[in-house]
Amino acid sequence: MIMKAFNEKELKQFDGSDPATPVYIAYKGKVYDVTGNPLFMDGMHFEHYSGEDLTDFLGDAPHGEEVFEELAVVGEFKK
């Protein structure tokens, strides 16, 4: 299966500002769907925005990478 490749500009379109559009985040080169996830209400997860690469912020989180196991991968992220 060929996955869609997202750059920063494309990923930003999935920031939760349009209710008709899915909500995505990127982490370690993968794009995850967080649409409907209660931890990303209104496109925000605490001080982090959806539609962005959150790779550099996991070190500050009270959880590890295991949280991504429950999310659907919808593409690849290329800076």
C-alpha positions, -999 to +999 in steps of 0.1 A: +000+000+000+014+034-010+010+060+017+005+097+010+035+118+017+029+150+036+052+180+039+047+207+066+024+228+045+002+199+036+000+186+072-010+220+085-043+217+065-053+189+090-050+211+121-086+207+133-098+241+123-122+227+097-147+202+111-151+186+077-114+177+075-096+149+095-072+159+122-036+146+118-003+148+136+032+136+126+056+117+147+090+101+136+081+103+099+046+089+102+013+108+100-014+097+124-051+103+124-063+118+158-098+128+145-123+124+173-096+117+199-107+134+231-071+143+238-071+165+207-103+185+211-103+216+189-070+205+174-050+209+206-034+185+230-024+205+260+000+231+245+006+212+212-013+217+180-024+191+155-014+196+119+022+196+131+052+173+137+053+165+174+084+144+173+106+169+193+080+172+221+076+136+233+105+139+257+084+164+277+053+142+277+041+122+307+038+092+283+059+073+258+056+062+222+031+035+232+003+061+227+009+060+189+001+022+188-036+030+190-037+055+162-041+049+125-012+057+103-024+076+073+008+087+056+045+096+058+059+130+069+087+145+049+102+178+062 
